[in-house]
Amino acid sequence: SNEIIGENLLSNLVKTKNGRDGFHCRYVEELQQAFFEYNQSMKETEKLKSHLIQARAQAAAKEKHAFERMTENLGDISEYQDLFIGFIYFYFCHLILNYCLINMEHGAATLGSGAICGSFIPLLWLFSFDENYARLIMLFFPLQTGDSLSGDPPPIFIAKPSVVTFTGYKVGHIYETTLELRNVTSSSRHIRVLPPNSPHFSIGLGRFPSEEGTIAPGMSCKYSLRFIPDSLEDYKDFLVVETQAEQVLLVPIEAQRPPPILTLPKVLDCGYCLVGGLKYVEFLCQNVGQSSGTFCIIPKSQWPFSNLRSLSRTYFSEQPPFAVGPSLFQLEPGDTTVIEVVFSPTTAQKSRQTYTFVCDNCQVKDFSIEGQLVALQLVSEEKETPEAGEIHDVTAEHYVRFDVSSHVSHLDLPFQWQIRQPNLYPLPPGEVPEPSQIHFHPATDDAFRISPVAGLLPPYQDQEFLLTFSVSSQRC
């Protein structure tokens, strides 16, 4: 009979053997004996497994200890490592000997006197394995080759494409693609596909080659995958394909749009500006990427913000002493715009502010604007004080007799001379004139002339001026 005789069936046969014929009784007795021997063999097999593991651990420890002792006594013995046979501890496992897993021939290994000097003589244990028992040993103690014996199981289904991708999408549109799962085994299979976790991806019902939902070898089923983006950011998720086997198949899903790339430098340098002045600087910005983008410029301190459009109602985004505009603009691939920066310093120091570039694909970049304020100073080659009794203009801050002036700032400084009538009032030392006594009237005569009367002072350059006095008539 091909019926499997288990413990329950044997128990029933034992209970019913009395009263039957002799053949049935002998059959039950032989069956009981076979079942008893089977149980004993299984117990000894489990015990043998335990002994093999213990013996291997003891052999490894003994081998390591002996190797360390020989290294301490004899120095470098790496070329004699083959003399250490860890299976020496299998000798003390009686079960292994009883089952003839090891056939030992005991002998002493002697070394030449010129090779190693010492009293340590290792024992060599030579083994000859029966083929069946050798396979059993290899089952419990695989070769130490550094490679895994388990390996990766062969795939059951192959996804086509292996990675589902979406590119070039827009907000509010619906995009759909097809995923094919092919059975690459030699038997028919059932599968179950778990949908993605992201609400932006959804999967439809599968289309199978049979009405039962089974997939024959070499056949495939198809699923429709939809993508509905609510922004232009990157999305990542995956599908889980389950079969009757323990292994599952993960199919990655990626939605990635090529980002726009701007040529705007990371630091916008406005240069130098005079105190109380106003400087306009323009920077060209081009989109050299493959996608269009809408950009918003805001101070870094105001990011993140929930509603960017309410933040960008003005042309300039201000962060004193700078203002940058336009604060909201759009660039198609290859388009260029002009970024305007207004610099109006109030203190004589270097200014720096950080702004944030926010793109509609949810990418954020920081850039900074720098500028240096310059205070105007007059430096001449000669500077003198009025002589005793010499009358001079009471409103003048400097009394200078010069013909050369030096410009020590970093800016091109435009200039224009204007000759006025002096306010000549003799005042005691330390007394300040009354404002009502000071008048600014241009000179009515042309007795004094200065050349050049207007021009541009280059940075850190000397400028020579010619002052001319001439009279056309003699006055009394």
Secondary structure, 3 states (H helix, E strand, C coil): CCCCCCHHHHHHHHHCCCCCCHHHHHHHHHHHHHHHHHHHHHHHHHHHHHHHHHHHHHHHHHHHHHHHHHHHHHCCCHHHHHHCCHHHHHHHCHHHHHCCCCCCEEEECCCCCCCCCCCCCCEEEECCCCHHHHHHHHHHCCCCCCCCCCCCCCCCEEEECCCEEECCCCCCCCEEEEEEEEECCCCCECCEEECCCCCCEEECCCECCCCCCCECCCCEEEEEEEECCCCCCCEEEEEEEECCCCCEEEEEEEECCCCCCECCCCEEEEEEEECCCCEEEEEEEEECCCCCEEEEEEEHHHCCCCCHHHHCCCCCEEECCEEEECCEEEECCCCEEEEEEEECCCCCCEEEEEEEEEECCCCEEEEEEEEEEECCCCEECCCCCCCCCCCCCCCCCCCCCCCEEEECCCCCEEEECCCECCCCCCCCCCCCCCHHHCCCCECCCCCEEEECCEEEECCCEEEECEEEECCCCCCC
